[in-house]
Amino acid sequence: MTTFNIPNMSCGHCKATVEKTIHSVDPKAQIDFDMASRKITMDSGVEADNVQAALAAAGYSATLAK
């Protein structure tokens, strides 16, 4: 499981875009959203760097949560 902070994810449209972006990299990824804390937890076989790059290309700066 990988957790990302996505500070500019603030609404349902953002959630849909983040989900679509991650699924474009890994269609089988399981994603849990915590909109209040603006975090996602993802179970995927794809490297976190690849997901971060895809999110950045979609306009979302994601950082790995500690």
Secondary structure, 3 states (H helix, E strand, C coil): CEEEECCCCCCHHHHHHHHHHHHHHCCCCEEEEECCCCEEEEECCCCHHHHHHHHHHCCCCCEECC
